[in-house]
Amino acid sequence: MLQISRQDGDQRMSPSTSCAGCGHAAVCQASGYDRPELSGLRHIAERIGPMRTGEYLYRPMSPFRALYAVQTGMAKTVAVDVAGREQVLAFHLPGELIGLDAVEREVHDNAVVALGKTQFCRFPYTAVRQIAAQQPEVPWHLVQSASQRISRLQLTSGNYMAEERFAAFLVDMRDRRAVLGLPSDYLPLPMSRADIGNHLRLTTETISRLLGRFRERGWVRADRLGLYILDLPALREQGLSLLMH
């Protein structure tokens, strides 16, 4: 019989915890998890972590058993091709759902990796299906979350200039934080410039040049852990062609 090992992140899984006692519940409420039709999800959540930079929540070809959401910190989804090359597909903020792409095949095609000290909430999929059978609104909300993620992938496609891509990336991160009720004038960036460049299909050197250029224009101010948005209208105008998709 095939032996299926536990997923990496599951090694630090704590028992189900009520969301009412979570100090970060406000972020999930902003994501829509406080809706009456999704109340069942709050009672099946299991906490994973904290995990450190580079630790895997799950890896490619891991069996699909659960959906996840970032509780605190940040994570990235990474695809690995047959030659071992990595492509950063997405960065995930607190409250954002992870793992929907594996529902149909029942196996994860990609990996999810922690960026900095990160905790996750785990929703066992068997329990999610039971809730969905009783509350038809649940699948609709999950599909809506997937659609939002697909729209963000537009940042990495198409024939757009480097400045457009980077500006749109910063505005997208800022807007997502604002929707979640998080401070949006400062963007924590625990990922490396290499990760950002990989995600936007730009070189690390290009990201460094763009950061310097935006700083000289007075659009941003960077520190060791992230950057301040100083001129949001200018950034939004620069990335407008991508942000309109």
C-alpha positions in Angstrom: 0.0 0.0 0.0 1.2 3.5 -0.8 2.4 5.3 2.3 1.4 8.9 2.4 3.4 11.1 4.7 2.1 14.1 6.6 2.6 17.4 4.9 5.4 19.5 6.2 3.3 22.1 7.9 1.1 19.5 9.5 3.9 18.5 11.8 3.1 21.6 13.8 -0.6 21.4 13.7 -2.5 22.3 16.9 -6.0 21.1 17.7 -9.0 23.0 16.4 -9.2 26.5 17.8 -12.1 28.8 17.9 -11.6 32.0 15.8 -13.3 33.9 18.6 -10.1 33.6 20.7 -7.7 34.6 17.9 -6.0 37.9 18.2 -5.9 38.2 14.4 -9.6 37.5 13.8 -10.2 41.0 12.5 -8.2 40.3 9.3 -10.3 37.2 8.5 -13.4 39.2 9.2 -12.3 41.7 6.5 -11.7 38.7 4.2 -15.4 37.6 4.6 -15.0 34.7 7.0 -17.4 36.4 9.5 -20.3 36.0 7.2 -23.1 33.9 8.7 -22.9 31.4 5.8 -19.2 30.8 6.5 -19.6 30.4 10.3 -18.9 26.7 10.1 -15.4 27.3 8.8 -14.5 29.1 12.1 -15.1 26.0 14.1 -12.9 23.6 12.1 -9.8 25.8 11.9 -6.6 24.3 13.0 -3.5 26.4 13.7 -0.1 25.6 12.0 3.2 27.2 13.0 4.9 29.4 13.6 7.0 28.5 10.6 10.2 30.2 9.5 11.5 31.5 6.2 12.0 28.7 3.7 9.9 26.1 5.5 7.2 24.4 3.4 3.5 24.3 4.2 3.3 21.7 1.5 5.3 20.5 -1.5 4.5 19.6 -5.1 2.7 16.2 -5.4 1.6 16.3 -1.7 -1.9 14.8 -1.3 -4.6 17.5 -1.0 -6.2 17.3 2.4 -7.0 20.8 3.4 -7.4 24.5 2.5 -5.2 27.0 4.3 -5.2 30.7 5.1 -2.3 32.8 6.3 -3.0 33.9 9.9 0.1 36.0 10.5 3.1 36.7 8.3 3.3 36.0 4.6 3.8 33.1 2.2 4.6 32.4 -1.4 3.3 29.8 -3.9 6.1 28.4 -6.1 5.9 26.2 -9.2 8.9 24.0 -10.0 9.4 22.8 -13.6 11.0 19.5 -14.7 14.5 21.1 -14.8 14.1 22.3 -11.2 13.6 25.9 -12.0 11.2 27.8 -9.7 8.6 30.4 -10.6 7.0 32.5 -7.8 3.3 32.5 -8.7 1.8 34.5 -5.8 2.5 36.1 -2.5 -0.2 35.5 0.2 -1.2 38.0 2.9 -3.1 37.3 6.2 -6.6 36.1 5.6 -6.0 35.0 2.0 -7.0 31.4 1.1 -4.5 28.9 -0.3 -4.8 25.5 -1.9 -8.0 25.8 -4.0 -6.1 24.9 -7.2 -5.7 21.3 -5.8 -9.4 20.6 -5.3 -10.0 18.9 -8.6 -6.9 16.7 -8.9 -6.6 16.1 -5.2 -2.9 16.7 -5.3 -0.9 19.9 -5.0 0.9 20.9 -8.2 2.9 23.7 -6.4 4.7 24.4 -3.1 3.8 27.0 -0.5 6.7 28.4 1.5 6.7 30.6 4.6 8.3 34.1 4.3 9.5 35.2 7.7 7.7 34.0 10.9 4.3 32.8 9.6 1.3 31.0 11.0 -1.5 29.4 9.0 -5.0 28.2 9.6 -5.9 24.8 8.2 -9.4 23.8 7.2 -9.7 20.0 6.7 -11.4 19.6 3.3 -13.6 16.7 4.4 -15.1 19.1 7.0 -15.3 21.9 4.4 -17.3 19.6 2.1 -19.7 18.7 4.9 -20.3 22.4 5.6 -20.7 23.2 1.9 -23.4 20.5 1.6 -25.5 22.3 4.2 -24.6 25.8 3.2 -24.5 26.3 -0.6 -22.9 29.8 -0.2 -19.6 28.3 0.9 -18.5 27.1 -2.6 -19.4 30.4 -4.1 -17.2 32.3 -1.6 -14.3 29.9 -2.3 -14.7 30.3 -6.1 -14.7 34.1 -5.6 -11.4 33.8 -3.7 -9.9 31.8 -6.5 -11.0 34.4 -9.1 -9.3 37.1 -7.1 -6.1 35.1 -7.1 -6.3 34.5 -10.9 -6.7 38.2 -11.5 -3.5 38.9 -9.6 -1.6 36.5 -11.9 -2.1 39.1 -14.7 0.8 41.0 -13.1 3.2 38.3 -14.4 1.7 38.0 -18.0 1.5 40.1 -21.1 3.9 42.5 -22.8 4.3 45.2 -20.1 7.2 47.4 -19.3 9.2 46.7 -16.1 8.1 50.0 -14.5 4.5 49.1 -15.1 4.9 45.6 -13.6 6.7 46.8 -10.4 4.3 49.8 -9.8 1.3 47.5 -10.3 2.8 45.0 -7.9 3.3 47.6 -5.2 -0.2 49.0 -5.7 -1.7 45.5 -5.7 0.0 44.7 -2.4 -1.1 48.0 -0.9 -4.7 47.6 -2.0 -4.9 44.0 -0.7 -3.6 45.2 2.7 -6.2 48.0 2.8 -9.1 45.6 2.1 -7.9 43.4 4.9 -7.8 46.4 7.3 -4.1 46.3 7.6 -1.9 49.5 7.5 -1.5 50.2 3.8 1.0 53.1 3.7 3.8 50.7 4.7 4.4 47.4 3.0 6.3 44.7 4.9 8.3 42.8 2.3 9.8 39.7 3.8 10.5 38.2 0.4 13.8 38.8 -1.3 14.2 41.1 -4.3 15.1 37.9 -6.2 11.6 36.6 -5.3 9.9 39.8 -6.4 11.8 39.7 -9.7 11.1 36.1 -10.3 7.4 36.7 -9.7 7.3 39.7 -12.1 9.7 38.0 -14.6 12.3 40.6 -14.1 15.9 40.3 -12.9 17.0 41.1 -9.4 19.1 43.9 -10.8 16.1 45.4 -12.5 14.1 45.4 -9.3 17.0 47.2 -7.5 17.1 49.8 -10.3 13.4 50.3 -10.2 13.4 50.7 -6.5 16.1 53.4 -6.8 14.2 55.1 -9.6 10.9 55.2 -7.6 12.7 56.4 -4.6 14.4 59.3 -6.5 10.9 60.3 -7.8 9.6 60.5 -4.3 7.1 57.6 -4.8 8.5 55.3 -2.1 10.9 55.2 0.8 12.5 51.9 1.7 13.9 50.5 4.9 15.4 47.2 5.9 12.0 45.4 6.2 9.8 47.0 3.6 8.8 50.3 2.1 6.6 53.3 2.6 4.2 54.4 -0.1 4.7 58.1 -0.5 2.8 58.9 -3.8 0.1 56.3 -4.4 -1.5 58.3 -7.3 1.8 58.3 -9.2 2.3 54.5 -8.6 -1.3 53.8 -9.6 -0.9 55.9 -12.8 2.3 54.1 -13.7 0.7 50.6 -13.3 -2.7 51.6 -14.6 -2.7 49.4 -17.7 -2.1 46.3 -15.6 -4.3 47.3 -12.7 -7.3 47.7 -15.0 -7.4 44.0 -15.9 
